[in-house]
Amino acid sequence: MELNASYTSLVAVGDSFTEGMSDLLPDGTYRGWADVLASRLAARSPGFRYANLAVRGKLISQIVDEQVDAAAAMQADVVTLVGGLNDTLRPKCDMGMVRGRLEEAVESLAPSCKKLVLMRSPGRNGPVFDRFRPRMEALFALIDDLAGRHGASVVDLYSAPSLSDPRMWDADRLHLTAEGHRRVAEAVWQALGLPPELDWQAPVPASPPPRWADRRVDDIRFARRHLGPWIGRRLTGRSSGDGRSGAQFDTGTSSAFWITPADTTAPGPVTGWRRVSPE
């Protein structure tokens, strides 16, 4: 691993985890670990460019068909690819198909960039994830194998107890909180050979356990607001990502585009982005 490396561009590919749900900003948009990482990388590299192509709800075949070619064409320094977990959470999952499409994605992306980053996604402790855990672990074994064969880095979020803590997860129990996304950004930052700024695996400070009655109220609220609609979409073949495209994907031209810090003279964290004009 190259220590204190420098990167001038980043493309993020995947589903809701990479899109940034549920790291909600005041204007109703999502930030997420990829945006946090991009902001930090931009502070180190003048002229830094970034594109997030991820879309919530996407299955691995949709990620490959809709995002991978566009990402590969951008020839970025760093590409992150996280996908396949939505497939494992479906009642029926063809793991052979998942293997084939994920391998196709890696074979396309690895030669297109200087550093391909894959991840073993975090999993929230609880009975729902426990049911699908064998599939998830089969997916992670595949990711490890592909990384070894194609020279990619793997960020192991799954083995970090801090990210399995229920307090790191939003009320929908599917997406990380802002603090969870911040820790993921740090994990990827360190995997890129950059100096640590925090201990992303540090345990969450202890707190009194919630009362039984409060847990039951939360369970009912979760079932009504999140679980029920999620099941409904599965039964009707719909997805939360239907009709959506990546934040930096132009549906008119069917191509991705770069963004760069709006103020190139301001040091420190990025406060805004602008679209890069075509050359």
C-alpha positions as CSV (number, residue, x, y, z in Angstrom):
1,M,0.0,0.0,0.0
2,E,1.3,3.4,-1.0
3,L,1.3,5.6,2.2
4,N,0.1,9.2,2.0
5,A,-0.9,8.7,-1.6
6,S,-2.5,11.4,-3.8
7,Y,-5.7,10.9,-5.8
8,T,-7.2,13.4,-8.3
9,S,-10.5,11.7,-9.1
10,L,-13.1,9.4,-7.6
11,V,-16.1,7.5,-9.1
12,A,-18.6,5.7,-6.8
13,V,-20.7,2.9,-8.1
14,G,-23.5,1.0,-6.3
15,D,-26.8,1.2,-4.5
16,S,-28.4,3.1,-1.6
17,F,-25.4,2.5,0.6
18,T,-23.2,4.5,-1.7
19,E,-25.9,7.0,-2.7
20,G,-25.8,8.1,1.0
21,M,-29.1,7.0,2.6
22,S,-29.8,7.9,5.4
23,D,-27.3,10.7,5.9
24,L,-29.9,13.4,5.3
25,L,-29.0,17.0,4.7
26,P,-31.2,20.0,5.6
27,D,-32.2,20.5,1.9
28,G,-33.6,16.9,1.7
29,T,-30.7,15.5,-0.2
30,Y,-28.3,12.8,0.9
31,R,-24.6,13.1,1.6
32,G,-23.1,9.7,2.6
33,W,-19.7,8.3,3.0
34,A,-18.7,8.7,-0.7
35,D,-19.5,12.5,-0.6
36,V,-17.6,12.8,2.7
37,L,-14.6,10.9,1.2
38,A,-14.7,13.0,-1.9
39,S,-14.7,16.3,0.1
40,R,-11.7,15.1,2.1
41,L,-9.7,14.0,-1.0
42,A,-10.5,17.3,-2.8
43,A,-8.9,19.2,0.1
44,R,-5.6,17.4,-0.7
45,S,-5.7,17.6,-4.5
46,P,-6.3,20.8,-6.5
47,G,-8.6,20.1,-9.5
48,F,-10.1,17.1,-7.9
49,R,-13.1,15.5,-9.7
50,Y,-15.9,13.3,-8.4
51,A,-18.9,11.5,-9.7
52,N,-21.4,9.4,-7.7
53,L,-23.4,7.1,-9.9
54,A,-25.1,5.0,-7.2
55,V,-28.8,4.6,-7.1
56,R,-30.9,3.3,-4.2
57,G,-32.5,-0.2,-4.6
58,K,-30.4,-1.3,-7.5
59,L,-29.6,-5.0,-7.9
60,I,-26.2,-6.1,-9.2
61,S,-27.4,-6.6,-12.8
62,Q,-28.8,-3.1,-12.8
63,I,-25.6,-1.7,-11.4
64,V,-23.5,-3.4,-14.1
65,D,-25.9,-2.5,-16.9
66,E,-26.5,1.1,-15.9
67,Q,-23.3,2.3,-14.1
68,V,-20.2,0.2,-14.8
69,D,-19.5,1.2,-18.4
70,A,-20.0,4.9,-17.6
71,A,-17.7,4.6,-14.6
72,A,-15.0,2.8,-16.6
73,A,-15.1,5.4,-19.3
74,M,-14.2,8.1,-16.8
75,Q,-10.7,6.6,-16.2
76,A,-10.7,7.7,-12.5
77,D,-7.8,7.4,-10.1
78,V,-10.2,5.6,-7.6
79,V,-13.4,3.6,-8.3
80,T,-15.5,2.2,-5.4
81,L,-17.9,-0.6,-6.2
82,V,-20.4,-1.9,-3.7
83,G,-23.2,-4.1,-5.0
84,G,-25.0,-7.4,-4.6
85,L,-26.3,-7.0,-1.1
86,N,-29.8,-6.1,-2.3
87,D,-29.8,-9.3,-4.3
88,T,-29.0,-11.4,-1.1
89,L,-31.9,-9.7,0.7
90,R,-34.5,-10.9,-1.8
91,P,-36.6,-14.0,-1.0
92,K,-35.0,-15.7,-4.0
93,C,-31.4,-15.0,-5.0
94,D,-29.4,-16.6,-7.8
95,M,-25.9,-16.5,-6.3
96,G,-24.5,-17.9,-9.5
97,M,-25.9,-14.9,-11.4
98,V,-24.6,-12.5,-8.7
99,R,-21.2,-14.0,-9.0
100,G,-21.1,-13.7,-12.8
101,R,-22.3,-10.1,-12.9
102,L,-20.1,-8.9,-10.0
103,E,-17.1,-10.6,-11.8
104,E,-18.1,-8.8,-15.0
105,A,-18.1,-5.5,-13.1
106,V,-14.7,-6.0,-11.6
107,E,-13.2,-7.1,-14.9
108,S,-14.4,-3.9,-16.5
109,L,-13.5,-1.5,-13.7
110,A,-10.1,-2.8,-12.5
111,P,-8.2,-1.9,-15.7
112,S,-9.9,1.5,-15.9
113,C,-8.6,3.0,-12.7
114,K,-5.5,3.2,-10.5
115,K,-7.3,1.8,-7.5
116,L,-10.5,-0.3,-7.3
117,V,-12.0,-0.5,-3.9
118,L,-14.5,-3.2,-3.0
119,M,-16.3,-3.7,0.4
120,R,-17.6,-6.2,2.7
121,S,-20.7,-4.3,3.7
122,P,-21.7,-3.7,7.3
123,G,-24.6,-5.7,8.8
124,R,-26.9,-4.6,11.6
125,N,-27.3,-7.0,14.5
126,G,-30.8,-8.4,14.6
127,P,-33.0,-11.3,13.4
128,V,-33.6,-9.8,9.9
129,F,-30.0,-9.7,9.0
130,D,-29.3,-13.0,10.7
131,R,-31.7,-14.7,8.3
132,F,-29.7,-13.6,5.3
133,R,-26.3,-13.8,6.8
134,P,-25.2,-17.0,5.0
135,R,-25.9,-15.3,1.6
136,M,-24.1,-12.2,2.7
137,E,-21.0,-14.1,3.8
138,A,-21.0,-16.0,0.5
139,L,-21.1,-12.6,-1.3
140,F,-18.2,-11.4,0.8
141,A,-16.1,-14.5,0.1
142,L,-16.7,-13.8,-3.6
143,I,-15.6,-10.2,-3.1
144,D,-12.4,-11.4,-1.4
145,D,-11.7,-13.8,-4.3
146,L,-12.2,-11.1,-7.0
147,A,-10.1,-8.6,-5.2
148,G,-7.2,-11.1,-4.9
149,R,-7.4,-11.9,-8.6
150,H,-7.7,-8.3,-9.9
151,G,-5.6,-6.4,-7.4
152,A,-8.4,-4.5,-5.8
153,S,-8.6,-3.4,-2.1
154,V,-11.3,-4.7,0.2
155,V,-12.6,-2.6,3.1
156,D,-13.9,-5.0,5.7
157,L,-16.8,-3.2,7.3
158,Y,-18.6,-6.4,8.1
159,S,-16.1,-7.5,10.8
160,A,-16.2,-4.2,12.6
161,P,-18.4,-4.5,15.8
162,S,-18.9,-0.8,15.9
163,L,-20.8,-0.8,12.6
164,S,-23.1,-3.7,13.6
165,D,-24.3,-1.7,16.6
166,P,-28.0,-0.8,16.1
167,R,-27.3,2.8,17.2
168,M,-25.2,3.2,14.0
169,W,-28.4,2.5,11.9
170,D,-31.3,4.7,10.9
171,A,-34.9,4.0,11.9
172,D,-35.4,2.0,8.7
173,R,-32.7,-0.5,10.0
174,L,-31.3,-0.7,6.4
175,H,-29.1,2.4,6.2
176,L,-26.4,3.9,8.3
177,T,-26.7,7.1,10.2
178,A,-24.5,10.1,9.5
179,E,-22.0,8.8,12.1
180,G,-21.9,5.4,10.4
181,H,-21.3,7.0,7.0
182,R,-18.5,9.1,8.5
183,R,-16.8,6.0,9.8
184,V,-17.1,4.3,6.4
185,A,-15.5,7.3,4.7
186,E,-12.6,7.0,7.2
187,A,-12.3,3.3,6.6
188,V,-11.9,3.8,2.8
189,W,-9.6,6.8,3.4
190,Q,-7.2,4.5,5.4
191,A,-7.5,1.8,2.7
192,L,-6.3,4.3,0.2
193,G,-3.1,4.7,2.2
194,L,-4.0,8.1,3.7
195,P,-3.1,9.1,7.3
196,P,-5.8,8.1,9.9
197,E,-7.9,10.9,11.3
198,L,-10.1,8.8,13.6
199,D,-10.6,5.2,14.8
200,W,-13.5,4.1,12.7
201,Q,-13.7,0.8,14.5
202,A,-13.9,2.3,18.0
203,P,-16.9,1.0,20.0
204,V,-19.9,3.2,20.4
205,P,-20.0,4.6,23.9
206,A,-22.2,2.6,26.3
207,S,-25.7,3.8,26.9
208,P,-28.6,2.5,29.0
209,P,-30.6,-0.1,27.1
210,P,-34.0,1.1,25.9
211,R,-37.0,0.0,27.9
212,W,-39.0,-2.9,26.7
213,A,-42.0,-0.7,26.0
214,D,-39.9,1.7,23.9
215,R,-38.5,-1.2,21.9
216,R,-42.0,-2.4,21.1
217,V,-43.1,1.0,20.0
218,D,-40.0,1.3,17.7
219,D,-40.8,-2.2,16.3
220,I,-44.3,-1.2,15.4
221,R,-43.2,2.1,13.9
222,F,-40.5,0.3,11.9
223,A,-43.0,-2.2,10.5
224,R,-45.5,0.4,9.5
225,R,-43.1,3.0,8.0
226,H,-40.4,0.8,6.6
227,L,-40.9,-2.9,6.6
228,G,-44.4,-2.9,5.1
229,P,-43.5,-0.7,2.2
230,W,-40.3,-2.7,1.6
231,I,-42.3,-5.9,1.4
232,G,-44.9,-4.3,-0.9
233,R,-42.2,-3.3,-3.3
234,R,-40.8,-6.8,-3.4
235,L,-44.2,-8.3,-4.0
236,T,-45.0,-5.9,-6.9
237,G,-41.6,-5.9,-8.5
238,R,-41.0,-2.3,-7.8
239,S,-37.9,-0.6,-6.4
240,S,-37.2,2.6,-4.5
241,G,-34.8,3.4,-7.4
242,D,-37.3,3.2,-10.2
243,G,-37.0,6.3,-12.4
244,R,-33.9,7.6,-10.6
245,S,-30.4,8.1,-12.0
246,G,-27.1,8.7,-10.3
247,A,-26.4,12.2,-9.0
248,Q,-23.7,12.7,-11.6
249,F,-25.4,10.9,-14.5
250,D,-27.0,12.8,-17.4
251,T,-30.0,10.9,-18.7
252,G,-30.2,13.2,-21.7
253,T,-26.8,12.1,-23.0
254,S,-26.7,8.7,-21.2
255,S,-23.3,9.6,-19.8
256,A,-21.7,10.5,-16.5
257,F,-20.2,13.8,-15.7
258,W,-17.6,15.2,-13.2
259,I,-18.1,17.7,-10.5
260,T,-15.3,19.7,-8.8
261,P,-15.2,22.0,-5.8
262,A,-17.1,25.2,-6.6
263,D,-14.5,27.4,-4.8
264,T,-11.0,26.3,-5.8
265,T,-9.3,28.9,-3.7
266,A,-10.8,28.0,-0.3
267,P,-8.7,25.6,1.8
268,G,-10.2,22.9,4.0
269,P,-13.6,21.1,3.6
270,V,-15.5,21.5,0.3
271,T,-18.6,23.7,0.8
272,G,-20.1,23.2,-2.6
273,W,-19.6,21.5,-6.0
274,R,-20.0,22.6,-9.6
275,R,-20.3,20.5,-12.8
276,V,-17.1,20.3,-14.8
277,S,-17.6,21.8,-18.3
278,P,-17.0,19.4,-21.2
279,E,-13.6,19.8,-22.7
